[in-house]
Amino acid sequence: ATTTRDWRHGERIPASGGFVLALNHISHADPLTAAHIVYDHGRLPRYLAKSGLFSNALLGRFMHARGQIPVEREGKGAVAYAAAVEAVRRGECVVVYPEGSITRDPDGWPMTGKSGLARIALATGCPVLPVGQCGAQRLLPPYSKKLHLLPRTRITMSVGEPVDLQDLRARELTPDVVHEAADRIRAAITAQLEEVR
């Protein structure tokens, strides 16, 4: 193994039922490390992933076979949104990086997220579990292709309690409501990241 794992509060991951795991994005390696915490707690992840990843013949075949959800960048997110909502309603674990890309914050904090995750959460009423993570950026630095396999990297992830969105679900789905939900999710991820740092 090239990593050691420090999973905190993983018991908060539901044993059954649909939910979203929302993480800060710090490396192209962190979908693999996020899969570990989900697998280690008895669930199979489905990711919202950039559609470009599916154009690679081998990787694309693998991702389609595992039920991953391609996200088009140019205003065609409705298909991915509908697929994610359907997956949650079927009782699956959907993994989302609300920022949509690796953070460009100079200190590695979460950036303002896109609205997709907030819309999925409000449409389904599913639990949204915030996860703060660090370590993957040392395994594979942001926007780099060079893995650092030695010394072994410590990957730390902390799973928070579900984000409280109940009051927002009772309101009309306006841009302000979606924005408030997205802000709460980002704040919850940031709080978990503060814990692991």
C-alpha positions as CSV (number, residue, x, y, z in Angstrom):
1,A,0.0,0.0,0.0
2,T,1.2,3.5,-0.8
3,T,-1.0,5.2,1.9
4,T,-2.0,4.9,5.5
5,R,-5.6,5.8,6.3
6,D,-7.1,7.8,9.2
7,W,-10.9,7.6,8.9
8,R,-12.8,9.7,11.4
9,H,-16.5,9.3,12.1
10,G,-17.0,6.8,9.2
11,E,-19.8,5.2,11.2
12,R,-21.9,8.2,10.1
13,I,-22.0,6.8,6.5
14,P,-25.5,5.2,6.3
15,A,-25.6,1.4,6.0
16,S,-28.5,1.7,3.5
17,G,-30.5,4.4,1.7
18,G,-29.7,7.1,-0.7
19,F,-27.3,9.9,0.4
20,V,-24.7,12.3,-0.9
21,L,-21.1,12.4,0.3
22,A,-19.7,15.9,-0.4
23,L,-15.9,16.4,-0.3
24,N,-13.4,19.1,-0.7
25,H,-11.4,18.5,-3.9
26,I,-7.6,18.7,-3.5
27,S,-6.1,16.2,-6.0
28,H,-6.9,14.0,-9.0
29,A,-6.1,11.1,-6.7
30,D,-8.8,11.9,-4.1
31,P,-11.7,10.1,-5.9
32,L,-9.7,6.9,-5.3
33,T,-9.0,7.7,-1.7
34,A,-12.7,8.7,-1.2
35,A,-13.8,5.4,-2.7
36,H,-11.7,3.7,0.1
37,I,-13.7,5.3,2.9
38,V,-17.0,4.5,1.2
39,Y,-16.0,0.8,0.5
40,D,-14.6,0.5,4.0
41,H,-18.0,1.3,5.4
42,G,-19.9,-1.1,3.2
43,R,-21.1,1.1,0.4
44,L,-20.4,1.5,-3.3
45,P,-19.8,5.0,-4.6
46,R,-21.2,6.6,-7.7
47,Y,-19.4,9.7,-8.8
48,L,-20.4,12.8,-10.8
49,A,-17.3,12.9,-13.0
50,K,-16.1,15.2,-15.9
51,S,-17.4,13.8,-19.2
52,G,-13.9,14.0,-20.7
53,L,-12.8,11.1,-18.4
54,F,-15.3,8.9,-20.3
55,S,-13.6,9.5,-23.7
56,N,-10.6,7.4,-22.7
57,A,-11.5,4.0,-24.1
58,L,-10.3,1.9,-21.1
59,L,-11.2,4.3,-18.3
60,G,-14.5,5.2,-20.0
61,R,-15.5,1.5,-20.2
62,F,-14.6,1.0,-16.6
63,M,-16.5,4.1,-15.4
64,H,-19.7,3.2,-17.4
65,A,-19.6,-0.4,-16.1
66,R,-19.4,1.0,-12.5
67,G,-22.4,3.3,-13.1
68,Q,-20.5,6.6,-12.8
69,I,-22.3,9.7,-14.0
70,P,-20.7,12.0,-16.7
71,V,-21.0,15.7,-16.3
72,E,-20.9,17.9,-19.4
73,R,-19.2,21.2,-18.8
74,E,-21.0,23.3,-21.4
75,G,-24.4,23.9,-19.9
76,K,-25.6,20.3,-20.2
77,G,-25.7,19.4,-16.6
78,A,-29.4,18.6,-16.6
79,V,-28.7,15.0,-17.6
80,A,-26.1,14.5,-14.8
81,Y,-28.5,16.1,-12.3
82,A,-31.4,13.8,-13.3
83,A,-29.1,10.8,-13.1
84,A,-27.8,11.8,-9.7
85,V,-31.3,12.4,-8.4
86,E,-32.4,9.0,-9.7
87,A,-29.4,7.3,-8.1
88,V,-30.1,8.8,-4.7
89,R,-33.8,7.8,-5.0
90,R,-32.7,4.3,-5.8
91,G,-30.8,4.2,-2.5
92,E,-27.3,4.7,-3.8
93,C,-24.3,6.7,-2.4
94,V,-23.5,9.6,-4.8
95,V,-20.1,11.2,-4.3
96,V,-19.9,14.9,-5.3
97,Y,-17.2,17.5,-5.2
98,P,-19.3,20.7,-5.0
99,E,-16.4,22.9,-6.3
100,G,-16.5,21.1,-9.6
101,S,-12.7,21.2,-9.9
102,I,-9.6,21.0,-7.6
103,T,-9.4,24.0,-5.4
104,R,-7.3,26.9,-6.5
105,D,-7.4,28.5,-3.1
106,P,-3.7,29.1,-2.2
107,D,-4.2,27.6,1.2
108,G,-6.3,24.6,0.0
109,W,-9.6,25.6,1.4
110,P,-12.9,24.8,-0.4
111,M,-13.9,27.3,-3.0
112,T,-17.5,28.4,-3.6
113,G,-19.3,25.4,-5.1
114,K,-21.6,25.0,-8.1
115,S,-25.3,24.7,-7.5
116,G,-25.8,21.1,-8.6
117,L,-25.3,19.4,-5.2
118,A,-27.6,21.8,-3.4
119,R,-30.3,21.1,-6.1
120,I,-29.9,17.4,-5.7
121,A,-30.2,17.6,-1.9
122,L,-33.2,19.9,-2.0
123,A,-35.0,17.8,-4.7
124,T,-34.5,14.4,-2.9
125,G,-34.4,15.4,0.7
126,C,-31.5,13.0,1.1
127,P,-28.8,13.3,3.8
128,V,-25.7,15.3,2.7
129,L,-22.7,14.2,4.6
130,P,-19.8,16.7,4.5
131,V,-16.3,15.3,4.4
132,G,-13.1,17.2,5.0
133,Q,-10.0,15.5,3.7
134,C,-6.3,16.0,3.4
135,G,-3.3,14.0,2.3
136,A,-4.2,13.1,-1.3
137,Q,-2.5,16.4,-2.4
138,R,0.8,14.9,-1.2
139,L,0.2,11.7,-3.0
140,L,-0.6,13.5,-6.3
141,P,-0.1,17.3,-6.1
142,P,-2.9,19.4,-7.7
143,Y,-2.7,19.6,-11.5
144,S,0.3,17.3,-11.5
145,K,0.8,13.9,-13.1
146,K,3.7,12.8,-10.9
147,L,2.8,10.4,-8.1
148,H,4.8,10.6,-4.8
149,L,4.6,7.0,-3.6
150,L,7.4,7.2,-1.0
151,P,7.3,7.8,1.9
152,R,3.8,6.4,2.4
153,T,1.2,9.2,2.5
154,R,-1.3,9.5,5.3
155,I,-4.8,10.2,4.1
156,T,-7.1,11.7,6.7
157,M,-10.9,12.0,6.2
158,S,-13.5,13.2,8.6
159,V,-17.2,12.6,8.0
160,G,-19.6,15.2,9.5
161,E,-23.2,14.9,10.6
162,P,-25.7,15.5,7.8
163,V,-26.0,19.2,6.8
164,D,-29.3,20.6,8.1
165,L,-31.3,21.7,5.1
166,Q,-34.8,20.9,6.4
167,D,-36.0,24.5,6.6
168,L,-34.9,25.2,3.0
169,R,-36.7,22.1,1.7
170,A,-40.0,23.5,2.8
171,R,-39.4,26.7,0.7
172,E,-39.8,27.4,-3.0
173,L,-36.7,26.4,-4.9
174,T,-35.5,30.0,-5.7
175,P,-31.8,30.9,-6.6
176,D,-31.5,32.3,-3.1
177,V,-32.6,29.1,-1.4
178,V,-30.2,27.1,-3.6
179,H,-27.4,29.5,-2.8
180,E,-28.1,29.2,1.0
181,A,-28.0,25.4,0.7
182,A,-24.7,25.5,-1.2
183,D,-23.2,27.9,1.4
184,R,-24.3,25.6,4.3
185,I,-22.7,22.6,2.6
186,R,-19.4,24.4,1.9
187,A,-19.3,25.6,5.6
188,A,-19.9,22.1,6.8
189,I,-17.1,20.7,4.6
190,T,-14.8,23.5,5.7
191,A,-15.5,22.6,9.4
192,Q,-14.5,19.0,8.8
193,L,-11.4,20.1,7.0
194,E,-10.5,22.3,10.0
195,E,-10.8,19.1,12.1
196,V,-8.4,17.1,10.0
197,R,-5.8,19.8,9.6
